[in-house]
């Protein structure tokens, strides 16, 4: 099963968390959970992270996590 701590959180680099801190706390399970769909949309359209889009497999991990009920 996909989890935030082992699968999702490691995908966010420190630079990602810093550059998106105005909108989301990417190190916070609660904040990512509360904003999961908005974060997913940005990941899927390539507008996040700021330097280059995630590979499709990383975006899919995030989607799988949402679909699994966003376990910690």
mmCIF file as Biopython writes it, N, C-alpha, C and O atoms, coordinates in Angstrom:
data_model
#
loop_
_atom_site.group_PDB
_atom_site.id
_atom_site.type_symbol
_atom_site.label_atom_id
_atom_site.label_alt_id
_atom_site.label_comp_id
_atom_site.label_asym_id
_atom_site.label_entity_id
_atom_site.label_seq_id
_atom_site.pdbx_PDB_ins_code
_atom_site.Cartn_x
_atom_site.Cartn_y
_atom_site.Cartn_z
_atom_site.occupancy
_atom_site.B_iso_or_equiv
_atom_site.auth_seq_id
_atom_site.auth_asym_id
_atom_site.pdbx_PDB_model_num
ATOM 1   N N  . UNK A ? 1  ? 0.840  -1.191 0.000   1.0 0.0 1  A 1 
ATOM 2   C CA . UNK A ? 1  ? 0.000  0.000  0.000   1.0 0.0 1  A 1 
ATOM 3   C C  . UNK A ? 1  ? 0.883  1.252  0.000   1.0 0.0 1  A 1 
ATOM 4   O O  . UNK A ? 1  ? 1.915  1.303  0.668   1.0 0.0 1  A 1 
ATOM 5   N N  . UNK A ? 2  ? 0.463  2.230  -0.743  1.0 0.0 2  A 1 
ATOM 6   C CA . UNK A ? 2  ? 1.177  3.496  -0.835  1.0 0.0 2  A 1 
ATOM 7   C C  . UNK A ? 2  ? 0.904  4.302  0.434   1.0 0.0 2  A 1 
ATOM 8   O O  . UNK A ? 2  ? -0.238 4.387  0.887   1.0 0.0 2  A 1 
ATOM 9   N N  . UNK A ? 3  ? 1.962  4.898  1.010   1.0 0.0 3  A 1 
ATOM 10  C CA . UNK A ? 3  ? 1.770  5.746  2.185   1.0 0.0 3  A 1 
ATOM 11  C C  . UNK A ? 3  ? 2.495  7.072  1.994   1.0 0.0 3  A 1 
ATOM 12  O O  . UNK A ? 3  ? 3.404  7.187  1.172   1.0 0.0 3  A 1 
ATOM 13  N N  . UNK A ? 4  ? 2.082  8.058  2.759   1.0 0.0 4  A 1 
ATOM 14  C CA . UNK A ? 4  ? 2.698  9.380  2.672   1.0 0.0 4  A 1 
ATOM 15  C C  . UNK A ? 4  ? 4.163  9.316  3.073   1.0 0.0 4  A 1 
ATOM 16  O O  . UNK A ? 4  ? 5.038  9.766  2.333   1.0 0.0 4  A 1 
ATOM 17  N N  . UNK A ? 5  ? 4.425  8.757  4.246   1.0 0.0 5  A 1 
ATOM 18  C CA . UNK A ? 5  ? 5.791  8.773  4.781   1.0 0.0 5  A 1 
ATOM 19  C C  . UNK A ? 5  ? 6.784  8.003  3.928   1.0 0.0 5  A 1 
ATOM 20  O O  . UNK A ? 5  ? 7.905  8.466  3.718   1.0 0.0 5  A 1 
ATOM 21  N N  . UNK A ? 6  ? 6.396  6.842  3.436   1.0 0.0 6  A 1 
ATOM 22  C CA . UNK A ? 6  ? 7.377  6.023  2.707   1.0 0.0 6  A 1 
ATOM 23  C C  . UNK A ? 6  ? 7.385  6.248  1.206   1.0 0.0 6  A 1 
ATOM 24  O O  . UNK A ? 6  ? 8.401  5.995  0.559   1.0 0.0 6  A 1 
ATOM 25  N N  . UNK A ? 7  ? 6.284  6.717  0.630   1.0 0.0 7  A 1 
ATOM 26  C CA . UNK A ? 7  ? 6.197  6.804  -0.826  1.0 0.0 7  A 1 
ATOM 27  C C  . UNK A ? 7  ? 6.031  8.217  -1.372  1.0 0.0 7  A 1 
ATOM 28  O O  . UNK A ? 7  ? 6.624  8.555  -2.396  1.0 0.0 7  A 1 
ATOM 29  N N  . UNK A ? 8  ? 5.239  9.042  -0.705  1.0 0.0 8  A 1 
ATOM 30  C CA . UNK A ? 8  ? 4.925  10.365 -1.241  1.0 0.0 8  A 1 
ATOM 31  C C  . UNK A ? 8  ? 5.907  11.424 -0.745  1.0 0.0 8  A 1 
ATOM 32  O O  . UNK A ? 8  ? 6.497  12.147 -1.548  1.0 0.0 8  A 1 
ATOM 33  N N  . UNK A ? 9  ? 6.081  11.517 0.533   1.0 0.0 9  A 1 
ATOM 34  C CA . UNK A ? 9  ? 6.954  12.566 1.092   1.0 0.0 9  A 1 
ATOM 35  C C  . UNK A ? 9  ? 8.354  12.551 0.478   1.0 0.0 9  A 1 
ATOM 36  O O  . UNK A ? 9  ? 8.888  13.620 0.183   1.0 0.0 9  A 1 
ATOM 37  N N  . UNK A ? 10 ? 8.976  11.374 0.274   1.0 0.0 10 A 1 
ATOM 38  C CA . UNK A ? 10 ? 10.320 11.371 -0.317  1.0 0.0 10 A 1 
ATOM 39  C C  . UNK A ? 10 ? 10.375 11.925 -1.750  1.0 0.0 10 A 1 
ATOM 40  O O  . UNK A ? 10 ? 11.450 12.295 -2.221  1.0 0.0 10 A 1 
ATOM 41  N N  . UNK A ? 11 ? 9.250  11.985 -2.436  1.0 0.0 11 A 1 
ATOM 42  C CA . UNK A ? 11 ? 9.237  12.533 -3.794  1.0 0.0 11 A 1 
ATOM 43  C C  . UNK A ? 11 ? 9.428  14.048 -3.805  1.0 0.0 11 A 1 
ATOM 44  O O  . UNK A ? 11 ? 9.906  14.606 -4.793  1.0 0.0 11 A 1 
ATOM 45  N N  . UNK A ? 12 ? 9.063  14.706 -2.727  1.0 0.0 12 A 1 
ATOM 46  C CA . UNK A ? 12 ? 9.219  16.152 -2.624  1.0 0.0 12 A 1 
ATOM 47  C C  . UNK A ? 12 ? 10.615 16.477 -2.118  1.0 0.0 12 A 1 
ATOM 48  O O  . UNK A ? 12 ? 10.950 16.183 -0.970  1.0 0.0 12 A 1 
ATOM 49  N N  . UNK A ? 13 ? 11.421 17.078 -2.966  1.0 0.0 13 A 1 
ATOM 50  C CA . UNK A ? 13 ? 12.769 17.475 -2.580  1.0 0.0 13 A 1 
ATOM 51  C C  . UNK A ? 13 ? 12.707 18.712 -1.687  1.0 0.0 13 A 1 
ATOM 52  O O  . UNK A ? 13 ? 11.706 19.429 -1.702  1.0 0.0 13 A 1 
ATOM 53  N N  . UNK A ? 14 ? 13.755 18.973 -0.914  1.0 0.0 14 A 1 
ATOM 54  C CA . UNK A ? 14 ? 13.756 20.188 -0.081  1.0 0.0 14 A 1 
ATOM 55  C C  . UNK A ? 14 ? 13.492 21.456 -0.900  1.0 0.0 14 A 1 
ATOM 56  O O  . UNK A ? 14 ? 12.795 22.355 -0.430  1.0 0.0 14 A 1 
ATOM 57  N N  . UNK A ? 15 ? 14.040 21.537 -2.114  1.0 0.0 15 A 1 
ATOM 58  C CA . UNK A ? 15 ? 13.800 22.708 -2.958  1.0 0.0 15 A 1 
ATOM 59  C C  . UNK A ? 15 ? 12.333 22.831 -3.349  1.0 0.0 15 A 1 
ATOM 60  O O  . UNK A ? 15 ? 11.806 23.939 -3.454  1.0 0.0 15 A 1 
ATOM 61  N N  . UNK A ? 16 ? 11.669 21.692 -3.566  1.0 0.0 16 A 1 
ATOM 62  C CA . UNK A ? 16 ? 10.241 21.717 -3.895  1.0 0.0 16 A 1 
ATOM 63  C C  . UNK A ? 16 ? 9.452  22.302 -2.727  1.0 0.0 16 A 1 
ATOM 64  O O  . UNK A ? 16 ? 8.594  23.166 -2.907  1.0 0.0 16 A 1 
ATOM 65  N N  . UNK A ? 17 ? 9.758  21.818 -1.536  1.0 0.0 17 A 1 
ATOM 66  C CA . UNK A ? 17 ? 9.042  22.292 -0.351  1.0 0.0 17 A 1 
ATOM 67  C C  . UNK A ? 17 ? 9.265  23.783 -0.149  1.0 0.0 17 A 1 
ATOM 68  O O  . UNK A ? 17 ? 8.339  24.513 0.206   1.0 0.0 17 A 1 
ATOM 69  N N  . UNK A ? 18 ? 10.491 24.231 -0.374  1.0 0.0 18 A 1 
ATOM 70  C CA . UNK A ? 18 ? 10.790 25.648 -0.191  1.0 0.0 18 A 1 
ATOM 71  C C  . UNK A ? 18 ? 10.085 26.506 -1.240  1.0 0.0 18 A 1 
ATOM 72  O O  . UNK A ? 18 ? 9.512  27.544 -0.908  1.0 0.0 18 A 1 
ATOM 73  N N  . UNK A ? 19 ? 10.123 26.086 -2.487  1.0 0.0 19 A 1 
ATOM 74  C CA . UNK A ? 19 ? 9.537  26.900 -3.552  1.0 0.0 19 A 1 
ATOM 75  C C  . UNK A ? 19 ? 8.011  26.924 -3.496  1.0 0.0 19 A 1 
ATOM 76  O O  . UNK A ? 19 ? 7.396  27.867 -3.994  1.0 0.0 19 A 1 
ATOM 77  N N  . UNK A ? 20 ? 7.393  25.914 -2.904  1.0 0.0 20 A 1 
ATOM 78  C CA . UNK A ? 20 ? 5.932  25.861 -2.808  1.0 0.0 20 A 1 
ATOM 79  C C  . UNK A ? 20 ? 5.413  26.238 -1.423  1.0 0.0 20 A 1 
ATOM 80  O O  . UNK A ? 20 ? 4.217  26.118 -1.158  1.0 0.0 20 A 1 
ATOM 81  N N  . UNK A ? 21 ? 6.290  26.687 -0.549  1.0 0.0 21 A 1 
ATOM 82  C CA . UNK A ? 21 ? 5.886  26.969 0.834   1.0 0.0 21 A 1 
ATOM 83  C C  . UNK A ? 21 ? 4.826  28.060 0.929   1.0 0.0 21 A 1 
ATOM 84  O O  . UNK A ? 21 ? 4.106  28.136 1.925   1.0 0.0 21 A 1 
ATOM 85  N N  . UNK A ? 22 ? 4.724  28.905 -0.092  1.0 0.0 22 A 1 
ATOM 86  C CA . UNK A ? 22 ? 3.694  29.951 -0.082  1.0 0.0 22 A 1 
ATOM 87  C C  . UNK A ? 22 ? 2.297  29.355 -0.229  1.0 0.0 22 A 1 
ATOM 88  O O  . UNK A ? 22 ? 1.307  29.980 0.151   1.0 0.0 22 A 1 
ATOM 89  N N  . UNK A ? 23 ? 2.220  28.132 -0.788  1.0 0.0 23 A 1 
ATOM 90  C CA . UNK A ? 23 ? 0.915  27.515 -1.043  1.0 0.0 23 A 1 
ATOM 91  C C  . UNK A ? 23 ? 0.646  26.284 -0.186  1.0 0.0 23 A 1 
ATOM 92  O O  . UNK A ? 23 ? -0.462 26.094 0.316   1.0 0.0 23 A 1 
ATOM 93  N N  . UNK A ? 24 ? 1.683  25.441 -0.022  1.0 0.0 24 A 1 
ATOM 94  C CA . UNK A ? 24 ? 1.519  24.169 0.677   1.0 0.0 24 A 1 
ATOM 95  C C  . UNK A ? 24 ? 2.754  23.877 1.523   1.0 0.0 24 A 1 
ATOM 96  O O  . UNK A ? 24 ? 3.865  24.279 1.179   1.0 0.0 24 A 1 
ATOM 97  N N  . UNK A ? 25 ? 2.544  23.172 2.633   1.0 0.0 25 A 1 
ATOM 98  C CA . UNK A ? 25 ? 3.667  22.628 3.406   1.0 0.0 25 A 1 
ATOM 99  C C  . UNK A ? 25 ? 3.819  21.179 2.970   1.0 0.0 25 A 1 
ATOM 100 O O  . UNK A ? 25 ? 3.140  20.293 3.490   1.0 0.0 25 A 1 
ATOM 101 N N  . UNK A ? 26 ? 4.708  20.940 2.018   1.0 0.0 26 A 1 
ATOM 102 C CA . UNK A ? 26 ? 4.850  19.612 1.427   1.0 0.0 26 A 1 
ATOM 103 C C  . UNK A ? 26 ? 5.468  18.591 2.371   1.0 0.0 26 A 1 
ATOM 104 O O  . UNK A ? 26 ? 5.463  17.397 2.072   1.0 0.0 26 A 1 
ATOM 105 N N  . UNK A ? 27 ? 5.999  19.037 3.504   1.0 0.0 27 A 1 
ATOM 106 C CA . UNK A ? 27 ? 6.528  18.112 4.501   1.0 0.0 27 A 1 
ATOM 107 C C  . UNK A ? 27 ? 5.461  17.694 5.507   1.0 0.0 27 A 1 
ATOM 108 O O  . UNK A ? 27 ? 5.681  16.794 6.317   1.0 0.0 27 A 1 
ATOM 109 N N  . UNK A ? 28 ? 4.314  18.347 5.450   1.0 0.0 28 A 1 
ATOM 110 C CA . UNK A ? 28 ? 3.244  18.093 6.413   1.0 0.0 28 A 1 
ATOM 111 C C  . UNK A ? 28 ? 2.197  17.151 5.822   1.0 0.0 28 A 1 
ATOM 112 O O  . UNK A ? 28 ? 1.546  17.479 4.829   1.0 0.0 28 A 1 
ATOM 113 N N  . UNK A ? 29 ? 2.041  15.991 6.431   1.0 0.0 29 A 1 
ATOM 114 C CA . UNK A ? 29 ? 1.015  15.054 5.983   1.0 0.0 29 A 1 
ATOM 115 C C  . UNK A ? 29 ? -0.346 15.730 5.933   1.0 0.0 29 A 1 
ATOM 116 O O  . UNK A ? 29 ? -1.068 15.606 4.944   1.0 0.0 29 A 1 
ATOM 117 N N  . UNK A ? 30 ? -0.698 16.444 6.996   1.0 0.0 30 A 1 
ATOM 118 C CA . UNK A ? 30 ? -2.027 17.053 7.080   1.0 0.0 30 A 1 
ATOM 119 C C  . UNK A ? 30 ? -2.241 18.071 5.969   1.0 0.0 30 A 1 
ATOM 120 O O  . UNK A ? 30 ? -3.306 18.092 5.352   1.0 0.0 30 A 1 
ATOM 121 N N  . UNK A ? 31 ? -1.252 18.910 5.705   1.0 0.0 31 A 1 
ATOM 122 C CA . UNK A ? 31 ? -1.405 19.933 4.675   1.0 0.0 31 A 1 
ATOM 123 C C  . UNK A ? 31 ? -1.475 19.310 3.282   1.0 0.0 31 A 1 
ATOM 124 O O  . UNK A ? 31 ? -2.277 19.738 2.453   1.0 0.0 31 A 1 
ATOM 125 N N  . UNK A ? 32 ? -0.650 18.313 3.022   1.0 0.0 32 A 1 
ATOM 126 C CA . UNK A ? 32 ? -0.699 17.650 1.723   1.0 0.0 32 A 1 
ATOM 127 C C  . UNK A ? 32 ? -2.035 16.928 1.559   1.0 0.0 32 A 1 
ATOM 128 O O  . UNK A ? 32 ? -2.633 16.963 0.483   1.0 0.0 32 A 1 
ATOM 129 N N  . UNK A ? 33 ? -2.498 16.283 2.612   1.0 0.0 33 A 1 
ATOM 130 C CA . UNK A ? 33 ? -3.791 15.592 2.544   1.0 0.0 33 A 1 
ATOM 131 C C  . UNK A ? 33 ? -4.923 16.573 2.258   1.0 0.0 33 A 1 
ATOM 132 O O  . UNK A ? 33 ? -5.775 16.308 1.411   1.0 0.0 33 A 1 
ATOM 133 N N  . UNK A ? 34 ? -4.935 17.695 2.954   1.0 0.0 34 A 1 
ATOM 134 C CA . UNK A ? 34 ? -6.000 18.686 2.776   1.0 0.0 34 A 1 
ATOM 135 C C  . UNK A ? 34 ? -5.987 19.312 1.385   1.0 0.0 34 A 1 
ATOM 136 O O  . UNK A ? 34 ? -7.023 19.769 0.902   1.0 0.0 34 A 1 
ATOM 137 N N  . UNK A ? 35 ? -4.825 19.336 0.738   1.0 0.0 35 A 1 
ATOM 138 C CA . UNK A ? 35 ? -4.672 19.977 -0.565  1.0 0.0 35 A 1 
ATOM 139 C C  . UNK A ? 35 ? -4.310 18.988 -1.665  1.0 0.0 35 A 1 
ATOM 140 O O  . UNK A ? 35 ? -3.795 19.382 -2.711  1.0 0.0 35 A 1 
ATOM 141 N N  . UNK A ? 36 ? -4.576 17.716 -1.436  1.0 0.0 36 A 1 
ATOM 142 C CA . UNK A ? 36 ? -4.108 16.660 -2.334  1.0 0.0 36 A 1 
ATOM 143 C C  . UNK A ? 36 ? -4.559 16.851 -3.779  1.0 0.0 36 A 1 
ATOM 144 O O  . UNK A ? 36 ? -3.749 16.708 -4.695  1.0 0.0 36 A 1 
ATOM 145 N N  . UNK A ? 37 ? -5.815 17.165 -4.000  1.0 0.0 37 A 1 
ATOM 146 C CA . UNK A ? 37 ? -6.291 17.300 -5.382  1.0 0.0 37 A 1 
ATOM 147 C C  . UNK A ? 37 ? -5.648 18.498 -6.075  1.0 0.0 37 A 1 
ATOM 148 O O  . UNK A ? 37 ? -5.300 18.414 -7.253  1.0 0.0 37 A 1 
ATOM 149 N N  . UNK A ? 38 ? -5.487 19.596 -5.371  1.0 0.0 38 A 1 
ATOM 150 C CA . UNK A ? 38 ? -4.844 20.777 -5.959  1.0 0.0 38 A 1 
ATOM 151 C C  . UNK A ? 38 ? -3.379 20.482 -6.267  1.0 0.0 38 A 1 
ATOM 152 O O  . UNK A ? 38 ? -2.868 20.886 -7.312  1.0 0.0 38 A 1 
ATOM 153 N N  . UNK A ? 39 ? -2.712 19.787 -5.369  1.0 0.0 39 A 1 
ATOM 154 C CA . UNK A ? 39 ? -1.313 19.406 -5.603  1.0 0.0 39 A 1 
ATOM 155 C C  . UNK A ? 39 ? -1.249 18.456 -6.790  1.0 0.0 39 A 1 
ATOM 156 O O  . UNK A ? 39 ? -0.401 18.613 -7.668  1.0 0.0 39 A 1 
ATOM 157 N N  . UNK A ? 40 ? -2.133 17.481 -6.819  1.0 0.0 40 A 1 
ATOM 158 C CA . UNK A ? 40 ? -2.144 16.528 -7.934  1.0 0.0 40 A 1 
ATOM 159 C C  . UNK A ? 40 ? -2.319 17.247 -9.273  1.0 0.0 40 A 1 
ATOM 160 O O  . UNK A ? 40 ? -1.610 16.946 -10.233 1.0 0.0 40 A 1 
ATOM 161 N N  . UNK A ? 41 ? -3.251 18.186 -9.342  1.0 0.0 41 A 1 
ATOM 162 C CA . UNK A ? 41 ? -3.481 18.906 -10.592 1.0 0.0 41 A 1 
ATOM 163 C C  . UNK A ? 41 ? -2.219 19.621 -11.055 1.0 0.0 41 A 1 
ATOM 164 O O  . UNK A ? 41 ? -1.912 19.635 -12.247 1.0 0.0 41 A 1 
ATOM 165 N N  . UNK A ? 42 ? -1.491 20.213 -10.121 1.0 0.0 42 A 1 
ATOM 166 C CA . UNK A ? 42 ? -0.253 20.914 -10.470 1.0 0.0 42 A 1 
ATOM 167 C C  . UNK A ? 42 ? 0.834  19.935 -10.899 1.0 0.0 42 A 1 
ATOM 168 O O  . UNK A ? 42 ? 1.608  20.217 -11.814 1.0 0.0 42 A 1 
ATOM 169 N N  . UNK A ? 43 ? 0.886  18.797 -10.240 1.0 0.0 43 A 1 
ATOM 170 C CA . UNK A ? 43 ? 1.863  17.774 -10.642 1.0 0.0 43 A 1 
ATOM 171 C C  . UNK A ? 43 ? 1.522  17.237 -12.030 1.0 0.0 43 A 1 
ATOM 172 O O  . UNK A ? 43 ? 2.406  17.065 -12.870 1.0 0.0 43 A 1 
ATOM 173 N N  . UNK A ? 44 ? 0.253  16.976 -12.263 1.0 0.0 44 A 1 
ATOM 174 C CA . UNK A ? 44 ? -0.189 16.392 -13.529 1.0 0.0 44 A 1 
ATOM 175 C C  . UNK A ? 44 ? -0.016 17.351 -14.707 1.0 0.0 44 A 1 
ATOM 176 O O  . UNK A ? 44 ? 0.296  16.922 -15.818 1.0 0.0 44 A 1 
ATOM 177 N N  . UNK A ? 45 ? -0.219 18.648 -14.464 1.0 0.0 45 A 1 
ATOM 178 C CA . UNK A ? 45 ? -0.076 19.594 -15.581 1.0 0.0 45 A 1 
ATOM 179 C C  . UNK A ? 45 ? 1.346  20.129 -15.722 1.0 0.0 45 A 1 
ATOM 180 O O  . UNK A ? 45 ? 1.632  20.916 -16.625 1.0 0.0 45 A 1 
ATOM 181 N N  . UNK A ? 46 ? 2.239  19.698 -14.825 1.0 0.0 46 A 1 
ATOM 182 C CA . UNK A ? 46 ? 3.648  20.065 -14.932 1.0 0.0 46 A 1 
ATOM 183 C C  . UNK A ? 46 ? 4.011  21.410 -14.346 1.0 0.0 46 A 1 
ATOM 184 O O  . UNK A ? 46 ? 5.157  21.840 -14.467 1.0 0.0 46 A 1 
ATOM 185 N N  . UNK A ? 47 ? 3.055  22.096 -13.705 1.0 0.0 47 A 1 
ATOM 186 C CA . UNK A ? 47 ? 3.367  23.399 -13.118 1.0 0.0 47 A 1 
ATOM 187 C C  . UNK A ? 47 ? 4.033  23.290 -11.749 1.0 0.0 47 A 1 
ATOM 188 O O  . UNK A ? 47 ? 4.442  24.299 -11.175 1.0 0.0 47 A 1 
ATOM 189 N N  . UNK A ? 48 ? 4.141  22.098 -11.240 1.0 0.0 48 A 1 
ATOM 190 C CA . UNK A ? 48 ? 4.799  21.838 -9.966  1.0 0.0 48 A 1 
ATOM 191 C C  . UNK A ? 48 ? 5.525  20.516 -10.114 1.0 0.0 48 A 1 
ATOM 192 O O  . UNK A ? 48 ? 4.954  19.601 -10.708 1.0 0.0 48 A 1 
ATOM 193 N N  . UNK A ? 49 ? 6.715  20.351 -9.628  1.0 0.0 49 A 1 
ATOM 194 C CA . UNK A ? 49 ? 7.550  21.375 -9.007  1.0 0.0 49 A 1 
ATOM 195 C C  . UNK A ? 49 ? 7.999  22.423 -10.011 1.0 0.0 49 A 1 
ATOM 196 O O  . UNK A ? 49 ? 7.773  22.294 -11.214 1.0 0.0 49 A 1 
ATOM 197 N N  . UNK A ? 50 ? 8.624  23.441 -9.503  1.0 0.0 50 A 1 
ATOM 198 C CA . UNK A ? 50 ? 8.891  24.628 -10.306 1.0 0.0 50 A 1 
ATOM 199 C C  . UNK A ? 50 ? 9.976  24.449 -11.371 1.0 0.0 50 A 1 
ATOM 200 O O  . UNK A ? 50 ? 9.950  25.151 -12.382 1.0 0.0 50 A 1 
ATOM 201 N N  . UNK A ? 51 ? 10.917 23.543 -11.176 1.0 0.0 51 A 1 
ATOM 202 C CA . UNK A ? 51 ? 12.031 23.455 -12.121 1.0 0.0 51 A 1 
ATOM 203 C C  . UNK A ? 51 ? 11.758 22.550 -13.318 1.0 0.0 51 A 1 
ATOM 204 O O  . UNK A ? 51 ? 12.166 22.866 -14.436 1.0 0.0 51 A 1 
ATOM 205 N N  . UNK A ? 52 ? 11.077 21.437 -13.102 1.0 0.0 52 A 1 
ATOM 206 C CA . UNK A ? 52 ? 10.729 20.538 -14.201 1.0 0.0 52 A 1 
ATOM 207 C C  . UNK A ? 52 ? 9.634  19.600 -13.748 1.0 0.0 52 A 1 
ATOM 208 O O  . UNK A ? 52 ? 9.544  19.285 -12.561 1.0 0.0 52 A 1 
ATOM 209 N N  . UNK A ? 53 ? 8.801  19.147 -14.665 1.0 0.0 53 A 1 
ATOM 210 C CA . UNK A ? 53 ? 7.697  18.246 -14.281 1.0 0.0 53 A 1 
ATOM 211 C C  . UNK A ? 53 ? 8.219  16.923 -13.720 1.0 0.0 53 A 1 
ATOM 212 O O  . UNK A ? 53 ? 9.305  16.460 -14.068 1.0 0.0 53 A 1 
ATOM 213 N N  . UNK A ? 54 ? 7.425  16.345 -12.857 1.0 0.0 54 A 1 
ATOM 214 C CA . UNK A ? 54 ? 7.731  15.010 -12.347 1.0 0.0 54 A 1 
ATOM 215 C C  . UNK A ? 54 ? 7.579  13.994 -13.468 1.0 0.0 54 A 1 
ATOM 216 O O  . UNK A ? 54 ? 6.784  14.191 -14.388 1.0 0.0 54 A 1 
ATOM 217 N N  . UNK A ? 55 ? 8.348  12.900 -13.393 1.0 0.0 55 A 1 
ATOM 218 C CA . UNK A ? 55 ? 8.089  11.790 -14.325 1.0 0.0 55 A 1 
ATOM 219 C C  . UNK A ? 55 ? 6.678  11.245 -14.078 1.0 0.0 55 A 1 
ATOM 220 O O  . UNK A ? 55 ? 6.151  11.326 -12.968 1.0 0.0 55 A 1 
ATOM 221 N N  . UNK A ? 56 ? 6.088  10.696 -15.120 1.0 0.0 56 A 1 
ATOM 222 C CA . UNK A ? 56 ? 4.722  10.165 -15.013 1.0 0.0 56 A 1 
ATOM 223 C C  . UNK A ? 56 ? 4.572  9.168  -13.871 1.0 0.0 56 A 1 
ATOM 224 O O  . UNK A ? 56 ? 3.529  9.134  -13.218 1.0 0.0 56 A 1 
ATOM 225 N N  . UNK A ? 57 ? 5.602  8.352  -13.619 1.0 0.0 57 A 1 
ATOM 226 C CA . UNK A ? 57 ? 5.481  7.351  -12.553 1.0 0.0 57 A 1 
ATOM 227 C C  . UNK A ? 57 ? 5.391  8.000  -11.173 1.0 0.0 57 A 1 
ATOM 228 O O  . UNK A ? 57 ? 4.739  7.446  -10.288 1.0 0.0 57 A 1 
ATOM 229 N N  . UNK A ? 58 ? 6.023  9.154  -10.964 1.0 0.0 58 A 1 
ATOM 230 C CA . UNK A ? 58 ? 5.903  9.850  -9.680  1.0 0.0 58 A 1 
ATOM 231 C C  . UNK A ? 58 ? 4.502  10.434 -9.524  1.0 0.0 58 A 1 
ATOM 232 O O  . UNK A ? 58 ? 3.904  10.359 -8.450  1.0 0.0 58 A 1 
ATOM 233 N N  . UNK A ? 59 ? 3.987  11.014 -10.603 1.0 0.0 59 A 1 
ATOM 234 C CA . UNK A ? 59 ? 2.628  11.553 -10.567 1.0 0.0 59 A 1 
ATOM 235 C C  . UNK A ? 59 ? 1.644  10.420 -10.266 1.0 0.0 59 A 1 
ATOM 236 O O  . UNK A ? 59 ? 0.678  10.616 -9.528  1.0 0.0 59 A 1 
ATOM 237 N N  . UNK A ? 60 ? 1.884  9.253  -10.830 1.0 0.0 60 A 1 
ATOM 238 C CA . UNK A ? 60 ? 0.997  8.102  -10.592 1.0 0.0 60 A 1 
ATOM 239 C C  . UNK A ? 60 ? 1.066  7.638  -9.144  1.0 0.0 60 A 1 
ATOM 240 O O  . UNK A ? 60 ? 0.045  7.245  -8.580  1.0 0.0 60 A 1 
ATOM 241 N N  . UNK A ? 61 ? 2.244  7.675  -8.528  1.0 0.0 61 A 1 
ATOM 242 C CA . UNK A ? 61 ? 2.364  7.329  -7.104  1.0 0.0 61 A 1 
ATOM 243 C C  . UNK A ? 61 ? 1.489  8.264  -6.279  1.0 0.0 61 A 1 
ATOM 244 O O  . UNK A ? 61 ? 0.777  7.821  -5.378  1.0 0.0 61 A 1 
ATOM 245 N N  . UNK A ? 62 ? 1.543  9.551  -6.587  1.0 0.0 62 A 1 
ATOM 246 C CA . UNK A ? 62 ? 0.721  10.516 -5.848  1.0 0.0 62 A 1 
ATOM 247 C C  . UNK A ? 62 ? -0.769 10.216 -6.050  1.0 0.0 62 A 1 
ATOM 248 O O  . UNK A ? 62 ? -1.542 10.249 -5.093  1.0 0.0 62 A 1 
ATOM 249 N N  . UNK A ? 63 ? -1.170 9.927  -7.284  1.0 0.0 63 A 1 
ATOM 250 C CA . UNK A ? 63 ? -2.576 9.585  -7.571  1.0 0.0 63 A 1 
ATOM 251 C C  . UNK A ? 63 ? -2.974 8.305  -6.844  1.0 0.0 63 A 1 
ATOM 252 O O  . UNK A ? 63 ? -4.062 8.223  -6.275  1.0 0.0 63 A 1 
ATOM 253 N N  . UNK A ? 64 ? -2.096 7.309  -6.861  1.0 0.0 64 A 1 
ATOM 254 C CA . UNK A ? 64 ? -2.387 6.052  -6.151  1.0 0.0 64 A 1 
ATOM 255 C C  . UNK A ? 64 ? -2.580 6.297  -4.665  1.0 0.0 64 A 1 
ATOM 256 O O  . UNK A ? 64 ? -3.443 5.687  -4.034  1.0 0.0 64 A 1 
ATOM 257 N N  . UNK A ? 65 ? -1.774 7.189  -4.109  1.0 0.0 65 A 1 
ATOM 258 C CA . UNK A ? 65 ? -1.895 7.528  -2.686  1.0 0.0 65 A 1 
ATOM 259 C C  . UNK A ? 65 ? -3.262 8.159  -2.409  1.0 0.0 65 A 1 
ATOM 260 O O  . UNK A ? 65 ? -3.923 7.799  -1.435  1.0 0.0 65 A 1 
ATOM 261 N N  . UNK A ? 66 ? -3.682 9.083  -3.249  1.0 0.0 66 A 1 
ATOM 262 C CA . UNK A ? 66 ? -5.015 9.692  -3.085  1.0 0.0 66 A 1 
ATOM 263 C C  . UNK A ? 66 ? -6.090 8.616  -3.175  1.0 0.0 66 A 1 
ATOM 264 O O  . UNK A ? 66 ? -6.982 8.542  -2.330  1.0 0.0 66 A 1 
ATOM 265 N N  . UNK A ? 67 ? -5.994 7.783  -4.210  1.0 0.0 67 A 1 
ATOM 266 C CA . UNK A ? 67 ? -7.003 6.753  -4.434  1.0 0.0 67 A 1 
ATOM 267 C C  . UNK A ? 67 ? -7.051 5.701  -3.330  1.0 0.0 67 A 1 
ATOM 268 O O  . UNK A ? 67 ? -8.073 5.043  -3.134  1.0 0.0 67 A 1 
ATOM 269 N N  . UNK A ? 68 ? -5.934 5.544  -2.606  1.0 0.0 68 A 1 
ATOM 270 C CA . UNK A ? 68 ? -5.876 4.592  -1.503  1.0 0.0 68 A 1 
ATOM 271 C C  . UNK A ? 68 ? -6.411 5.176  -0.200  1.0 0.0 68 A 1 
ATOM 272 O O  . UNK A ? 68 ? -6.386 4.511  0.835   1.0 0.0 68 A 1 
ATOM 273 N N  . UNK A ? 69 ? -6.893 6.411  -0.246  1.0 0.0 69 A 1 
ATOM 274 C CA . UNK A ? 69 ? -7.438 7.040  0.962   1.0 0.0 69 A 1 
ATOM 275 C C  . UNK A ? 69 ? -6.449 7.898  1.703   1.0 0.0 69 A 1 
ATOM 276 O O  . UNK A ? 69 ? -6.719 8.316  2.828   1.0 0.0 69 A 1 
ATOM 277 N N  . UNK A ? 70 ? -5.298 8.174  1.097   1.0 0.0 70 A 1 
ATOM 278 C CA . UNK A ? 70 ? -4.264 9.053  1.648   1.0 0.0 70 A 1 
ATOM 279 C C  . UNK A ? 70 ? -3.744 8.601  3.014   1.0 0.0 70 A 1 
ATOM 280 O O  . UNK A ? 70 ? -3.753 9.374  3.972   1.0 0.0 70 A 1 
ATOM 281 N N  . UNK A ? 71 ? -3.289 7.337  3.102   1.0 0.0 71 A 1 
ATOM 282 C CA . UNK A ? 71 ? -2.774 6.870  4.384   1.0 0.0 71 A 1 
ATOM 283 C C  . UNK A ? 71 ? -1.483 7.591  4.775   1.0 0.0 71 A 1 
ATOM 284 O O  . UNK A ? 71 ? -0.679 7.964  3.920   1.0 0.0 71 A 1 
ATOM 285 N N  . UNK A ? 72 ? -1.304 7.778  6.075   1.0 0.0 72 A 1 
ATOM 286 C CA . UNK A ? 72 ? -0.099 8.446  6.537   1.0 0.0 72 A 1 
ATOM 287 C C  . UNK A ? 72 ? 1.123  7.589  6.246   1.0 0.0 72 A 1 
ATOM 288 O O  . UNK A ? 72 ? 2.245  7.985  6.564   1.0 0.0 72 A 1 
#
